[in-house]
Amino acid sequence: MRAVVFGEFGAVPEVCDLPDPEVPDDGVVVRVEATGLCRSDVHAWLGHDGDVRLPHVPGHEFVGTVVGVGAGVRQHRPGERVTVPFVCACGQCPECARGDAQVCLNQTQPGFTHHGSYAELVALHRADANLVTVPDHLDAGAAALLGCRFATAYRGLVQQAQVAPDDSVLVVGCGGVGLSAVMIAVASGARVVGVDVDPDALQRATALGAVATVDVRGLSASLADEAVADAAPGFRIAVDATGRPDAIDLSLRTLRPRGIHVQIGLVSADPVLRVSRIISKELAFVGSHGMAARSYPGLLALVASGRLRPQDLVSTWIGLADVPSAMAAMRDGTAPAGVTMIRP
């Protein structure tokens, strides 16, 4: 099979021919139909994830068709169109028993713990615990995005923060996962304000339903606070989709008392938090690490209703040969607004 491979962290990835993956006894092999270019994959490429072993094939957000089934799999057959949460759970640990498979103690992650979906084929473990069947008619880009960005944003907003109609929601960072959060909040009936330093990203946020946007390029903390307050005073929910310390601080500053901060942006280093503000305003700080496979029916129902259209976030389609330059553009901050989707 053809796949995107890097042999050193930060070195230019190459498109190579690799042996087809073996079918795990408890898993499946999927022929990849579409896979998303995600900033998490760039973090893995740059050496920010300790699970990655070289040489490595990145990619974790995808849709495809089952072409091989292990002897221990009971619930799935060749020909099924599926996606998976980017956290594939063991189904047996205490966290899985409580229904919290997204924080499974024995999790595997395609594109991190083993070779991922920037390839024609990808192997997946514990298929009965992790595969999510998706309708054949669902747009390929939409189906792929359900594996990571939309699942992470959905869990953070719907399950963790319990977003409700007429809630006020601030989304800091309008890249792929931030725009996913904008769309889910809008689909839930909330009033959304988007914050970014990129005018194109803010335009996308407006087009996707944000009632206002704030460009914080070059603004001091106090001026940024004023600009956000002018857009909407006091938010019940604020989402950081950047992982930047200044963005997290902005989110915490603009929450009203007893507000909820949802962290979905990955951090390259642990930031210093203003804990005194969290205490004095009784704020909640929650993370979202993807979503368990059992929780997908709610997200799929929102898509089926037409209120949520993940495919509207896809701006660019590329092939495997274009992936190395696209990863470099994301690293350098020159990637186009919206989501780039790969057809292997």
C-alpha positions in Angstrom: 0.0 0.0 0.0 1.0 3.6 -0.4 1.4 5.7 2.8 2.9 9.0 4.1 5.9 8.1 6.3 8.4 10.1 8.3 11.6 8.5 9.6 12.7 11.4 11.8 10.8 13.9 13.8 10.4 17.1 11.8 12.0 15.7 8.7 10.1 16.0 5.4 7.6 13.1 5.2 7.6 10.9 2.1 5.1 8.9 0.2 6.3 5.3 0.2 5.1 1.7 -0.6 4.7 -0.3 2.6 3.4 -3.8 3.2 -0.3 -4.1 3.8 -1.1 -4.1 7.6 -1.9 -7.5 9.1 -5.5 -8.0 10.5 -5.5 -8.0 14.3 -7.3 -11.0 15.9 -9.6 -8.5 17.7 -9.7 -5.9 15.0 -10.1 -5.0 11.4 -8.3 -3.5 8.4 -10.1 -0.6 6.8 -9.5 0.8 3.3 -9.4 4.5 3.8 -11.9 6.6 1.8 -11.0 10.0 3.3 -8.8 11.2 6.2 -8.4 14.7 7.7 -5.3 16.7 8.0 -5.3 17.5 11.7 -2.9 19.6 13.9 -2.6 16.6 16.2 -0.8 14.8 13.4 1.6 17.7 13.0 2.3 17.5 16.7 3.1 13.8 16.3 5.4 14.6 13.3 7.3 17.2 15.3 7.9 14.8 18.2 5.4 16.2 20.7 3.8 12.8 21.4 5.7 10.1 23.4 3.7 7.2 21.9 5.1 7.7 18.4 7.8 5.2 17.2 9.8 5.8 14.1 9.3 5.2 11.2 5.7 6.3 11.4 2.5 6.8 9.4 0.4 9.6 10.8 -3.4 10.1 10.5 -6.2 9.4 13.0 -9.4 11.0 11.6 -11.0 9.0 8.8 -13.8 7.0 7.2 -13.4 3.8 5.2 -14.6 0.3 4.4 -13.8 -2.8 6.3 -11.8 -5.2 4.1 -10.4 -7.6 6.7 -11.9 -8.9 9.9 -10.0 -10.7 12.8 -11.2 -14.1 14.1 -12.2 -12.6 17.4 -14.5 -9.9 16.0 -18.3 -10.6 16.4 -20.1 -7.5 15.4 -18.6 -6.3 12.1 -18.2 -7.7 8.6 -16.3 -6.8 5.4 -18.1 -4.1 3.4 -19.2 -2.0 6.4 -18.5 1.8 6.1 -17.0 2.9 9.5 -15.2 5.5 11.4 -13.7 5.2 14.9 -13.0 7.6 17.8 -9.3 8.6 17.7 -9.1 6.9 21.1 -9.7 3.2 20.6 -10.6 1.7 23.9 -9.8 -1.8 25.4 -13.4 -2.3 26.5 -12.3 -4.0 29.7 -10.6 -1.5 32.1 -12.5 0.3 34.9 -12.9 3.5 32.8 -14.4 1.5 29.9 -16.7 -0.3 32.4 -18.0 3.2 33.6 -18.6 4.2 30.0 -15.6 6.5 29.8 -13.8 4.8 27.0 -12.3 8.1 25.8 -9.9 8.0 28.8 -9.3 4.2 28.6 -6.2 3.1 30.5 -5.1 0.7 27.7 -6.1 2.9 24.7 -4.6 2.7 21.3 -4.6 5.6 18.8 -4.1 5.1 15.1 -1.6 7.6 14.0 0.1 7.7 17.4 0.4 4.3 19.1 0.6 2.6 15.7 0.5 3.4 12.0 -2.4 5.6 11.0 -4.7 6.6 8.2 -2.5 8.7 5.9 -2.4 5.5 3.9 -4.5 3.3 1.7 -5.1 0.9 4.6 -5.2 1.2 8.3 -5.4 -1.5 11.1 -7.7 -1.0 14.1 -7.8 -2.9 17.3 -10.7 -4.0 19.5 -13.2 -3.5 16.7 -16.3 -4.5 18.7 -15.6 -1.8 21.2 -14.7 1.0 18.8 -16.1 0.8 15.3 -18.9 3.2 14.5 -21.0 2.3 11.5 -21.8 5.4 9.3 -24.5 5.6 6.6 -23.4 5.0 3.0 -25.0 8.3 1.9 -23.1 10.5 4.4 -20.6 12.8 2.7 -17.0 11.3 3.0 -15.6 14.5 4.5 -18.4 14.7 7.1 -17.9 11.1 8.0 -14.2 11.4 8.5 -14.5 14.5 10.6 -16.7 12.6 13.1 -13.6 10.7 14.3 -11.8 13.5 16.0 -12.6 17.2 15.6 -16.4 17.0 15.8 -16.4 14.2 18.4 -14.0 16.2 20.6 -16.0 19.4 20.3 -19.4 17.5 20.7 -18.2 15.9 23.9 -16.8 19.1 25.3 -19.9 21.2 24.6 -22.8 18.8 24.8 -21.6 16.2 27.3 -19.2 18.2 29.5 -20.6 21.8 29.4 -24.2 20.7 28.6 -24.7 23.6 26.1 -28.3 24.7 25.8 -30.4 26.9 23.5 -29.7 30.6 24.1 -26.4 29.9 25.9 -23.6 32.3 25.3 -20.5 30.5 24.0 -17.0 32.0 23.3 -14.7 30.0 20.9 -11.1 31.0 21.0 -9.3 29.8 17.9 -11.2 29.2 14.7 -9.1 26.5 13.1 -10.6 23.1 12.3 -11.5 22.0 15.9 -12.6 25.5 16.8 -14.9 25.8 13.9 -16.3 22.4 14.7 -17.1 23.8 18.2 -18.8 26.9 16.5 -20.9 24.6 14.4 -22.0 22.3 17.2 -22.8 25.3 19.5 -24.8 26.9 16.8 -26.6 23.6 16.0 -27.5 23.4 19.7 -29.1 26.9 19.6 -26.4 28.8 21.4 -25.2 32.4 20.5 -21.5 32.0 19.5 -18.7 34.6 19.4 -15.5 33.5 17.6 -12.0 34.8 18.4 -8.9 34.5 16.3 -5.9 36.4 14.8 -6.7 35.3 11.2 -9.4 37.3 9.3 -10.1 34.3 7.0 -10.8 32.0 10.0 -13.1 34.6 11.4 -14.9 34.9 8.1 -15.4 31.2 8.2 -16.8 31.4 11.7 -19.3 34.0 10.6 -20.4 31.9 7.6 -20.9 28.9 9.9 -23.2 30.8 12.3 -21.2 32.9 14.8 -23.2 36.0 15.7 -20.0 38.0 16.1 -16.2 37.6 15.8 -13.2 39.4 17.4 -9.8 39.9 15.8 -7.3 40.1 18.6 -4.2 40.6 16.5 -1.8 42.8 18.4 -4.2 43.6 21.2 -3.1 43.7 24.8 -5.0 41.6 27.3 -7.1 44.5 28.5 -8.0 45.6 24.9 -8.8 42.0 24.0 -11.1 41.8 27.0 -12.9 45.0 25.9 -13.3 43.8 22.4 -14.8 40.5 23.5 -17.0 42.2 26.0 -18.3 44.5 23.3 -19.3 41.5 21.3 -21.1 39.8 24.2 -20.8 40.5 27.9 -20.0 37.4 30.0 -20.1 33.8 28.6 -21.4 30.8 30.3 -19.1 28.6 28.2 -15.8 29.4 26.7 -13.8 26.9 24.5 -10.1 27.1 23.9 -9.2 25.4 20.7 -5.6 26.7 20.4 -3.7 25.3 23.5 -2.0 28.7 23.8 -1.5 30.1 27.3 -2.7 33.6 26.3 -5.8 32.1 24.7 -6.7 30.0 27.8 -6.2 33.1 30.0 -8.5 35.1 27.7 -11.2 32.4 28.0 -11.0 32.4 31.8 -11.1 36.2 32.0 -14.3 36.4 29.9 -16.3 33.8 31.7 -19.1 34.9 33.9 -19.3 33.5 37.5 -19.8 29.8 37.6 -18.9 29.6 33.9 -17.3 26.6 32.2 -14.0 26.6 30.4 -13.7 23.7 27.9 -10.2 22.8 26.8 -10.0 21.0 23.5 -6.8 22.6 22.0 -3.7 20.5 22.7 -0.9 22.2 24.6 2.8 21.8 23.7 3.7 22.7 27.3 1.6 23.0 30.5 0.5 26.6 31.0 0.3 28.5 34.2 -3.4 29.0 35.1 -4.8 31.9 37.2 -6.2 29.6 39.9 -7.4 32.5 42.0 -9.8 33.5 39.3 -11.1 29.9 39.0 -11.7 29.9 42.8 -13.2 33.4 43.2 -15.7 33.0 40.3 -16.3 29.3 40.9 -15.3 28.4 37.3 -15.2 24.9 36.0 -12.2 23.8 33.9 -12.9 20.7 31.9 -11.1 18.8 29.1 -12.4 16.8 26.2 -10.3 13.9 25.0 -12.4 12.7 22.1 -15.6 10.7 22.7 -16.5 7.0 23.4 -18.0 5.0 20.5 -21.1 4.4 22.5 -21.8 8.2 22.5 -21.9 8.6 18.7 -25.7 8.1 18.3 -26.3 11.7 19.5 -23.8 13.2 17.2 -25.0 11.1 14.2 -28.6 12.2 15.0 -27.6 15.8 14.9 -26.0 15.3 11.5 -29.0 13.3 10.3 -31.3 16.2 11.3 -29.4 18.5 8.9 -28.7 21.0 11.7 -25.0 20.0 11.7 -23.2 19.7 8.4 -19.5 18.7 9.0 -18.9 18.7 5.3 -19.3 22.5 5.3 -16.0 22.8 7.1 -14.0 21.0 4.4 -12.3 23.6 2.2 -9.6 21.6 0.4 -9.2 18.0 -1.0 -5.7 16.6 -1.7 -4.0 13.3 -2.5 -1.2 11.5 -0.6 1.5 13.2 -2.7 0.3 16.6 -1.4 0.4 15.7 2.3 4.0 16.6 3.1 3.7 20.1 1.9 0.2 20.5 3.5 1.7 19.3 6.9 4.5 21.9 6.5 1.9 24.6 5.8 0.0 23.7 9.0 3.2 23.7 11.0 4.1 27.2 9.6 0.7 28.7 10.0 0.1 29.1 6.3 -2.6 26.4 5.8 -5.9 27.5 4.3 -8.8 28.2 6.6 -11.2 25.3 7.1 -10.2 21.6 6.9 -8.0 19.9 4.4 -9.2 16.4 3.6 -7.0 13.6 2.0 -8.2 11.0 -0.5 -5.6 8.2 -0.3 
